[in-house]
Amino acid sequence: MDKVAFPYVNLPKEFTALLKKNTSQLIHPSDVMVHLRSQKALFNVLEHAFSEFDEGHGLEKIFLALGWSSFRDRLASVYVYKTIYGDFPKKTNLTLIEEMKLFEARFLAHSVNSSSRVFLLSLYLKMANLELQTIENNQFFELKIPSEVDQLLNLSQVKSDKIDWLILIVYHLQLGIGEKMLTNCLINGKNFIEIYELLSKNDKELMSRNLLAYGASIEDSELFLFEKV
C-alpha cells in the first residue's frame, strides 16, 4: 500500500462546523441557518440550489422538509460541484456524493447515533482526492481507506464519537506495521502507545503530518489536546 502524504484542504468551515456536531446538538433549524448565513453570498447560492424544494418559504423550511441527513447530503453535493466545476450548481446532485454515502455506511456500526463524523472524513477524502488528482495530473489517483481498517475495527464493538480520528489512526498503524501484527496487538490488548512504538520513525512522522493535515482541514485540534479518541 502506498504511503501518501495527506494534503491540507480548505474545506467550507460553515459546513464542517455542522458536521462536527451531533444532530442532537442542532436543537433548531435556525441553529443551522446561523452557520450558513455567516456568508451572505453563499446563503443566496444555496437558496438557489435548493429552489426545487422551495414553495416560497425559504431555506429554513426546506431544511425542515428534507430533514438533517438529506439536507446535509445535498449541501455537500453543492460544495463538491463547486470544487469540480469551479462554480456553484443550479441544483443539488446526489450522484456527486454517492461514494461518500457508501463510505459513511461502512463505519455506521462504529459511530455514535446522530454523528456526521464519518461523513466529515468522507468529505475531506473527496476534496483531497480532487486536489491530489489535479496535482498528480491523474484522475485515477485515489487516497482511500482500505477494507483492512474495517476488519480491524470489527475486533471491537466500541462506538466512538470521534470515529473519523479512530479510522485514521488505525489506517496509519496498519500501514506501518501491517494488518497481521496490528491484529495480534489488538487481540492481545496492547494499548495505543505500545503499538505506536512499533512504528518506524518515518511512519511516525507520516502519521503525525497526516493527522495534523486532517485536523487543520476540519479545524479540529482536540486529538492533540486530549488522550481519548
PAVO-899323 format. One record per residue (C-alpha): residue in one letter; x, y, z. Coordinates in nm, 3 decimals. Each point is the difference from the previous one (the first is absolute). Example, Ala and Ser with C-alpha at 12.3 -4.5 7.8 and 13.67 -1.06 7.14 Angstrom:
2
('a'; (1.230; -0.450; 0.780))
('s'; (0.137; 0.344; -0.066))
END
This chain:
229
('m'; (0.000; 0.000; 0.000))
('d'; (0.135; 0.340; -0.098))
('k'; (0.086; 0.238; 0.284))
('v'; (-0.158; 0.327; -0.105))
('a'; (0.037; 0.341; 0.159))
('f'; (-0.341; 0.146; 0.076))
('p'; (-0.045; 0.356; -0.126))
('y'; (-0.147; 0.291; 0.189))
('v'; (-0.339; 0.066; -0.159))
('n'; (-0.185; 0.330; 0.031))
('l'; (-0.336; -0.148; 0.092))
('p'; (-0.312; 0.216; 0.041))
('k'; (0.021; 0.095; 0.367))
('e'; (-0.368; 0.081; 0.039))
('f'; (-0.074; -0.358; -0.112))
('t'; (0.269; -0.185; 0.194))
('a'; (-0.117; 0.181; 0.314))
('l'; (-0.339; -0.167; -0.047))
('l'; (0.146; -0.342; -0.078))
('k'; (0.203; 0.004; 0.321))
('k'; (-0.320; 0.031; 0.202))
('n'; (-0.241; -0.280; 0.090))
('t'; (-0.347; 0.037; -0.144))
('s'; (-0.128; 0.028; 0.356))
('q'; (0.211; 0.315; 0.036))
('l'; (-0.180; 0.159; -0.297))
('i'; (-0.289; 0.096; 0.225))
('h'; (-0.187; 0.202; -0.259))
('p'; (0.034; 0.061; -0.375))
('s'; (0.081; 0.360; 0.083))
('d'; (0.327; -0.124; 0.154))
('v'; (0.095; -0.146; -0.338))
('m'; (-0.102; 0.318; -0.178))
('v'; (0.223; 0.209; 0.227))
('h'; (0.303; -0.191; -0.128))
('l'; (-0.105; 0.028; -0.365))
('r'; (-0.097; 0.367; 0.022))
('s'; (0.355; 0.079; 0.115))
('q'; (0.076; 0.047; -0.370))
('k'; (-0.282; 0.195; -0.158))
('a'; (0.104; -0.066; -0.361))
('l'; (0.020; -0.373; 0.067))
('f'; (-0.341; 0.001; 0.168))
('n'; (-0.149; 0.154; -0.314))
('v'; (0.168; -0.269; -0.211))
('l'; (-0.145; -0.274; 0.221))
('e'; (-0.349; 0.148; -0.020))
('h'; (0.030; -0.025; -0.377))
('a'; (0.146; -0.354; 0.002))
('f'; (-0.280; -0.124; 0.227))
('s'; (-0.274; 0.191; -0.182))
('e'; (-0.149; -0.322; -0.145))
('f'; (-0.118; -0.079; 0.353))
('d'; (-0.117; 0.352; 0.079))
('e'; (-0.361; 0.105; 0.012))
('g'; (0.082; 0.357; 0.084))
('h'; (0.083; -0.057; 0.365))
('g'; (0.379; 0.020; -0.010))
('l'; (0.296; -0.223; 0.080))
('e'; (-0.098; -0.064; 0.362))
('k'; (-0.333; -0.152; -0.106))
('i'; (0.183; -0.211; -0.258))
('f'; (0.222; -0.131; 0.278))
('l'; (-0.309; -0.097; 0.200))
('a'; (-0.153; -0.177; -0.299))
('l'; (0.312; -0.193; -0.098))
('g'; (0.136; -0.079; 0.345))
('w'; (0.361; 0.035; 0.110))
('s'; (0.144; -0.304; -0.182))
('s'; (-0.148; 0.077; -0.341))
('f'; (0.072; 0.371; 0.034))
('r'; (0.359; -0.078; 0.102))
('d'; (0.054; -0.230; -0.297))
('r'; (-0.134; 0.250; -0.250))
('l'; (0.201; 0.279; 0.156))
('a'; (0.314; -0.211; -0.037))
('s'; (-0.080; -0.051; -0.368))
('v'; (-0.003; 0.378; -0.048))
('y'; (0.354; 0.033; 0.137))
('v'; (0.127; -0.300; -0.198))
('y'; (-0.147; 0.143; -0.320))
('k'; (0.168; 0.334; 0.067))
('t'; (0.337; -0.174; 0.047))
('i'; (-0.035; -0.202; -0.321))
('y'; (-0.147; 0.261; -0.233))
('g'; (0.114; 0.327; 0.157))
('d'; (-0.346; 0.145; 0.049))
('f'; (-0.304; -0.074; 0.212))
('p'; (-0.274; -0.221; -0.149))
('k'; (-0.352; 0.100; -0.090))
('k'; (-0.132; -0.300; 0.192))
('t'; (0.124; -0.267; 0.237))
('n'; (0.127; -0.333; -0.139))
('l'; (0.032; -0.303; 0.228))
('t'; (0.190; -0.204; -0.260))
('l'; (0.305; 0.213; 0.081))
('i'; (0.016; -0.136; 0.354))
('e'; (-0.102; -0.363; -0.050))
('e'; (0.341; -0.133; 0.108))
('m'; (-0.011; 0.225; 0.307))
('k'; (-0.327; -0.160; 0.109))
('l'; (0.142; -0.347; -0.058))
('f'; (0.304; 0.092; 0.208))
('e'; (-0.223; 0.118; 0.284))
('a'; (-0.201; -0.323; -0.014))
('r'; (0.321; -0.206; 0.039))
('f'; (0.064; 0.136; 0.348))
('l'; (-0.357; 0.044; 0.122))
('a'; (0.038; -0.273; 0.261))
('h'; (0.296; 0.180; 0.160))
('s'; (-0.148; 0.349; 0.009))
('v'; (-0.226; 0.142; 0.268))
('n'; (-0.356; 0.085; -0.094))
('s'; (-0.065; 0.342; -0.154))
('s'; (0.366; 0.048; -0.092))
('s'; (0.127; 0.126; -0.336))
('r'; (0.369; -0.053; 0.081))
('v'; (0.041; -0.278; -0.259))
('f'; (-0.172; 0.218; -0.259))
('l'; (0.241; 0.277; 0.096))
('l'; (0.295; -0.231; -0.068))
('s'; (-0.156; -0.106; -0.329))
('l'; (-0.033; 0.366; -0.098))
('y'; (0.367; 0.057; 0.078))
('l'; (0.105; -0.306; -0.203))
('k'; (-0.218; 0.105; -0.293))
('m'; (0.142; 0.353; -0.008))
('a'; (0.356; -0.122; 0.064))
('n'; (-0.024; -0.242; -0.291))
('l'; (-0.126; 0.271; -0.232))
('e'; (0.296; 0.214; 0.103))
('l'; (0.256; -0.280; -0.025))
('q'; (-0.134; -0.114; -0.338))
('t'; (0.059; 0.351; -0.131))
('i'; (0.353; 0.013; 0.142))
('e'; (0.087; -0.349; -0.125))
('n'; (-0.180; 0.058; -0.333))
('n'; (-0.157; -0.341; 0.055))
('q'; (-0.378; -0.032; 0.032))
('f'; (0.040; -0.358; 0.121))
('f'; (0.218; 0.092; 0.298))
('e'; (-0.192; -0.072; 0.319))
('l'; (0.070; 0.050; 0.367))
('k'; (-0.221; -0.258; 0.170))
('i'; (-0.052; -0.198; 0.317))
('p'; (0.050; -0.374; -0.077))
('s'; (-0.241; -0.273; 0.110))
('e'; (0.262; -0.130; 0.246))
('v'; (-0.088; 0.296; 0.224))
('d'; (-0.362; -0.119; 0.015))
('q'; (0.114; -0.346; 0.105))
('l'; (0.226; 0.138; 0.270))
('l'; (-0.276; 0.219; 0.141))
('n'; (-0.228; -0.303; 0.005))
('l'; (0.226; -0.151; 0.265))
('s'; (-0.165; 0.245; 0.240))
('q'; (-0.369; 0.074; 0.054))
('v'; (0.080; 0.344; 0.142))
('k'; (-0.168; 0.302; -0.159))
('s'; (0.203; 0.321; -0.017))
('d'; (-0.129; 0.355; -0.017))
('k'; (0.328; 0.084; -0.178))
('i'; (-0.014; -0.291; -0.240))
('d'; (0.164; 0.201; -0.278))
('w'; (0.317; 0.034; 0.209))
('l'; (-0.013; -0.366; 0.098))
('i'; (-0.028; -0.108; -0.363))
('l'; (0.305; 0.207; -0.093))
('i'; (0.204; -0.126; 0.296))
('v'; (-0.078; -0.365; -0.080))
('y'; (0.077; 0.068; -0.367))
('h'; (0.346; 0.133; 0.083))
('l'; (0.080; -0.272; 0.251))
('q'; (-0.098; -0.266; -0.252))
('l'; (0.199; 0.179; -0.267))
('g'; (0.308; 0.002; 0.220))
('i'; (0.007; -0.344; 0.162))
('g'; (-0.235; -0.201; -0.218))
('e'; (-0.344; -0.151; 0.054))
('k'; (0.122; -0.326; 0.155))
('m'; (0.220; 0.160; 0.265))
('l'; (-0.260; 0.265; 0.083))
('t'; (-0.269; -0.267; 0.032))
('n'; (0.219; -0.193; 0.244))
('c'; (0.066; 0.316; 0.200))
('l'; (-0.371; 0.080; 0.027))
('i'; (-0.095; -0.356; 0.093))
('n'; (0.269; 0.000; 0.269))
('g'; (-0.131; 0.325; 0.146))
('k'; (0.301; 0.222; -0.078))
('n'; (-0.071; 0.369; 0.047))
('f'; (0.059; 0.276; -0.253))
('i'; (0.341; 0.104; 0.136))
('e'; (0.131; -0.357; -0.017))
('i'; (-0.118; -0.038; -0.359))
('y'; (0.118; 0.346; -0.101))
('e'; (0.352; -0.083; 0.117))
('l'; (0.011; -0.282; -0.254))
('l'; (-0.012; 0.254; -0.283))
('s'; (0.316; 0.111; -0.171))
('k'; (0.111; 0.361; 0.038))
('n'; (-0.117; 0.077; -0.355))
('d'; (-0.341; -0.156; 0.061))
('k'; (-0.041; 0.198; 0.323))
('e'; (0.081; 0.320; -0.185))
('l'; (-0.240; -0.084; -0.284))
('m'; (-0.277; -0.076; 0.247))
('s'; (0.057; 0.325; 0.188))
('r'; (0.010; 0.209; -0.318))
('n'; (-0.313; -0.159; -0.140))
('l'; (-0.199; 0.034; 0.321))
('l'; (0.107; 0.362; 0.026))
('a'; (-0.106; 0.059; -0.363))
('y'; (-0.342; -0.149; 0.068))
('g'; (-0.040; 0.188; 0.327))
('a'; (0.093; 0.329; -0.164))
('s'; (-0.239; -0.066; -0.289))
('i'; (-0.299; -0.053; 0.230))
('e'; (0.122; 0.248; 0.263))
('d'; (0.011; -0.262; 0.273))
('s'; (0.297; -0.015; 0.238))
('e'; (-0.167; -0.207; 0.272))
('l'; (0.196; -0.318; -0.081))
('f'; (0.323; 0.181; 0.079))
('l'; (-0.130; 0.143; 0.326))
('f'; (-0.168; -0.303; 0.154))
('e'; (0.095; -0.367; 0.019))
('k'; (-0.341; -0.159; -0.056))
('v'; (-0.130; -0.074; -0.349))
END
